């Protein structure tokens, strides 16, 4: 099994969230599983927070193990 990076998982989540939010047919189908507009927007906010935290982590990693040492 291939390891997936956090960035790859976030990118895939972003595609799913954006496609759902931009397609009424998908949103209607997701509503049957309790994924309404509010919940999808909350997911988008969490995804954006995760992107920011992953960026900070990568920056810290680079500072610790980067070529500047």
C-alpha positions as CSV (number, residue, x, y, z in Angstrom):
1,X,0.0,0.0,0.0
2,X,1.3,3.4,-1.0
3,X,1.7,6.1,1.7
4,X,-0.2,9.3,1.0
5,X,0.9,12.7,2.2
6,X,-1.3,15.0,4.2
7,X,-1.1,17.4,1.3
8,X,-2.4,14.8,-1.1
9,X,-5.3,14.0,1.2
10,X,-6.1,17.7,1.6
11,X,-6.0,18.2,-2.1
12,X,-8.4,15.3,-2.6
13,X,-10.7,16.6,0.1
14,X,-10.7,20.0,-1.5
15,X,-11.8,18.6,-4.8
16,X,-14.6,16.7,-3.2
17,X,-15.8,19.7,-1.1
18,X,-15.6,22.2,-4.0
19,X,-17.3,19.9,-6.4
20,X,-20.1,19.3,-4.0
21,X,-20.6,22.9,-3.1
22,X,-20.7,23.9,-6.8
23,X,-23.1,21.2,-7.9
24,X,-26.7,21.2,-6.7
25,X,-27.2,17.5,-7.8
26,X,-24.3,16.4,-5.7
27,X,-25.5,18.4,-2.7
28,X,-28.9,16.8,-2.9
29,X,-27.4,13.3,-2.9
30,X,-25.1,14.2,0.0
31,X,-28.1,15.5,2.0
32,X,-29.3,11.9,2.4
33,X,-26.2,11.3,4.4
34,X,-26.6,14.5,6.5
35,X,-24.0,16.4,4.5
36,X,-26.0,19.7,4.1
37,X,-24.6,23.0,3.0
38,X,-23.7,24.1,6.5
39,X,-21.8,20.9,7.1
40,X,-19.9,21.1,3.8
41,X,-19.0,24.7,4.6
42,X,-17.7,23.7,8.0
43,X,-15.6,21.0,6.2
44,X,-14.2,23.7,3.9
45,X,-13.2,25.8,6.9
46,X,-11.5,22.8,8.5
47,X,-9.7,22.0,5.3
48,X,-8.4,25.5,5.1
49,X,-7.2,25.3,8.7
50,X,-5.5,22.1,8.0
51,X,-3.7,23.6,4.9
52,X,-2.4,26.4,7.1
53,X,-1.2,24.1,9.8
54,X,0.5,21.8,7.3
55,X,2.2,24.8,5.8
56,X,3.5,25.8,9.2
57,X,4.7,22.3,9.9
58,X,6.5,22.2,6.6
59,X,8.1,25.6,7.4
60,X,9.2,24.4,10.8
61,X,10.6,21.2,9.3
62,X,12.6,23.2,6.8
63,X,14.0,25.4,9.5
64,X,15.0,22.4,11.5
65,X,16.4,20.3,8.7
66,X,17.0,22.7,5.9
67,X,20.1,23.6,4.1
68,X,20.6,26.6,6.3
69,X,22.4,24.4,8.8
